[in-house]
């Protein structure tokens, strides 16, 4: 299903990146298609979405063009050429004119093959242009510092806003005059917080009122960080503004509500926020989950599966029927894994339907249904309707009850591929959870093909990670084997911290337990065996559990032992 049509032909630095093994040909072709679809420069896409090192790309381009890499971090920003140039061109094309000589303007770029960018600067400046190769992240940082609108907004002692006492009922800002009036600072503040979160790569935002304070936190790389503490008196106005943006009822504060915000960043790119409000003791807490459609286009190679795990996943997707289950806590990347599978299966000759609560990522070619319990459109009801529309593949956002589980199992047994999620701690527990729901053991054993449990761990920054020595006895107690320690290449790394990362980490990687339901595991299920027995059989079959998969990532230098200890049990 993933076979590419013919052998892809790459040129220039793209070909060199593939030939030198920095990225697979399949993943590069997918990246080029996704970057083109998102109207994004390929270098920017490879760095931000695939996770390739900006330095590696710059050095590869340097070899290809026989030109040195210029360290723009050491450049005096006061020398940036601004005269006669439209700053919008600089921020749009992500290039930076840094000096001129005679009638030649030297332009810093992370992708000298982007002819449109060079031509736009040449036309605007009316000068000849020469490209200078720089690292993408360093260039982005300098452009943001010099040209992007300041994205943080702090209240200071001179901030003049008519604060209420928290007893008045906020009114929706329906008119343009009101929006530009007394609520304009709140509008500006919220908008900047949303933009800040996107730029920092946050996965969600938390607006939290307390008795004597108010705080806004972002979750970045899985860890919550305090960002700002606006005055407590603004709690109602902040909540009201967010609820208006997400089309909630601002007069209703007694019950939780769900909503959605679409923030348009440019003509071609927008980001959705899934919003939930919750009445707490001292006001409404709102949490915004950032939904980035590009995360579903990364390709399976970018998710962090080991080769044998990827092979099991692909084999399960190739089957015409059966059930593929993904489990893990909220925020562990289950949705991205599901959509990655759906994206692989999404072809002209395949009918795919999904029932979600709510739909997080919109995919062209897939029939997506928003579950609405208030009107009776439950997971079970949607599933029943799907089966009347000749589906090939069905995805259920979550199996929550016996009715949904039974319909999903029957669909898997009658010629359909069913994909879904559950909330359990491990793959073996997923199978016993279905039995505890009331699904007969025989149906579980004959319908489930594969179970994936997953967590997300922070990646060590490749620029600053440092080797660390740990006593062998401690390593054995933590789960490493004698065979691991005997490997001459065995080396652990620890986070350090630099200008390119946060606390020594940059991005996240998946840690997976991929368990195929073998004949032995099926037998244990039929005999009503428990999760421990299933786990033992899985281990004997050679399937790594979450802990072992995490330790493999540690030995590969992808993450640290501390991080694996944080996200998996010993």
CORTAQUI-V592724 format. One record per backbone hydrogen bond with DSSP energy under -1.0 kcal/mol. CO is the residue of the C=O (numbers start at 1). NH is the residue of the N-H. Records with the same first field share a line. If there is no record, write none. Layout:
CO->NH + NH
This chain:
4->6
11->15
12->16
13->17
14->18
15->19
16->20
17->22
18->21
24->28
25->29
26->30
27->31
28->32
29->33
30->34
31->35
32->36
33->37
34->38
35->40
36->39
41->45
42->46
43->47
44->48
45->49 + 50
46->52
53->57
54->58
55->59
56->60
57->61
58->62
59->63
60->64
61->65
62->66 + 67
70->72
71->74
72->75
76->79
77->80
82->85
86->89 + 90
87->91
88->92
89->93
90->94
96->108
97->81
99->106
101->104
103->128
104->101
105->130
106->98 + 99
107->132
108->96
109->134
111->114
113->115
114->118
115->119
116->120
117->121
118->122
119->123
120->124
121->125
122->126
128->105
130->107
132->109
133->70
135->139
136->140
137->141
138->142
139->143
140->144
141->145
142->146
143->147 + 148
156->159
161->163
172->174
175->179
176->180
181->184
183->187
184->188
185->189
186->190
187->191
188->192
189->193
190->194
191->195
192->196
193->197
194->198
195->199
196->200
197->202
203->290
204->219
205->288
206->217
207->286
208->215
213->210
215->208
216->227 + 228
217->206
218->225
219->203
220->223
223->220
225->218
228->216
231->234
232->235
234->238
235->239
236->240
237->241
238->242
239->243
240->244
241->245
242->246
243->248
244->247
249->252
257->277
259->275
261->273
263->271
269->265 + 266
271->263
272->291
273->261
274->289
275->259
276->287
277->257
278->285
280->283
283->280
285->278
286->207
287->276
288->205
289->274
291->272
292->295
293->296
294->297
299->302
300->303
303->510
306->310
307->311
308->312
309->313
310->314
311->315
312->316
313->317
314->318
322->418
323->449 + 450
324->420
325->452
326->422
327->454
329->332
333->337
334->338
335->339
336->340
337->341
338->342
339->343
340->344
341->345
342->346
345->347
347->350
351->392 + 393
352->367
353->395
354->369
355->397
356->371
363->366
367->354
369->356
372->377
373->376
376->378
377->372
378->382
379->383
380->384
381->385
382->386
383->387
385->388
386->389
392->417
393->353
394->419
395->355
401->405
402->406
403->407
404->408
405->409
406->410
407->411
408->412
409->413
411->416
416->322
417->394
418->324
419->396
420->326
421->399
422->328
427->431
428->432
429->433
430->434
431->435
432->436
433->437
434->439
440->444
441->445
442->446
444->448
447->323
449->517
450->325
451->515
452->327
453->513
455->511
457->509
459->506
461->465
466->494
471->475
472->476
473->477
474->478
475->480
476->479
481->485
482->486
484->487
487->490
492->468
494->466
498->501
502->505
504->461
505->502
507->459
509->457
511->455
513->453
515->451
516->518
518->522
519->523
520->524
521->525
522->526
523->527
524->529
525->528
530->534
531->535
532->536
533->537
534->538
535->539
536->540
537->541
538->543
539->542
545->549
546->550
547->551
548->552
549->553
550->554
551->555
552->556
553->558
554->557
558->460
560->564
561->565
562->566
563->567
564->568
